[in-house]
Amino acid sequence: MTSRKTPQTMKPATAAKKLGVYLDATPEDFREGVVSRDELNELQANPPEWLRDLRRNGPHPRSVIAAKLRISIGGLARAGITEALTTAQIEELKADNPEWLQRERATQVEVRKEAERLAAKKTTARG
């Protein structure tokens, strides 16, 4: 007697996060179903047109917006950006380069420098 292995599934929100897309912008059948690990792998390997379009044009989730602007998600919140933005809106923000964006980018640079310093210190302490 062999046991049947049930496929691992996830909620649409989890799958959207793993795909780097804004859940509310995905097709209704994606939002209302469950996604198996195999389906997720297939979407990543061979993205359908809707997924390619979302990745290219948005709207994007906050994590993607923050990465494209080179700031933290907290920086988005401090700037009052709580909604999903399209690629065009992100590019417009980059072009305008408002003071808050300059400040948040400078903060990110300092955070990265400190993380590198701590990592180097940890490495030398071990060696």
C-alpha positions, 0 to 999 in steps of 0.5 A, a space after each residue: 500500500 502506497 501513500 498518496 502524496 497531496 500537492 502542497 498548495 498556498 493561498 493566492 496572496 502567498 503565491 502573488 508575493 512569491 511572484 512579486 506581483 500585486 494580488 488585486 491586479 491578478 486575474 480573478 481565477 488566480 485570486 479565488 483559487 489555490 496555487 500548488 507548488 507545481 503551478 507556482 513553479 510553472 508560472 515562474 518558469 513560463 509566465 503567462 502574458 498577464 504575469 509578464 504585463 504585471 511585472 513590466 507595468 504594474 501596479 506593483 506591491 510595496 516591496 517592488 516599489 521600494 526596491 525600484 526606488 532603492 528605499 525601504 518599505 518603511 520609507 514608503 510609509 513615511 512618505 505616505 505611499 500606501 497604494 500600489 504604483 505602476 511602473 510609469 508612476 515609479 519612473 515619474 517619482 524617480 524623475 522628480 526626485 523629491 526631497 523625501 526620496 533623496 532623504 530615504 535613499 541616503 538613509 538606505 545607503 547608511 543602513 547598508 554601510 552599517 550592515 557591511 561594517 557589522 558583517 566585517 566586524 563579525 568576520 574578523 571576530 571569528 578569524 
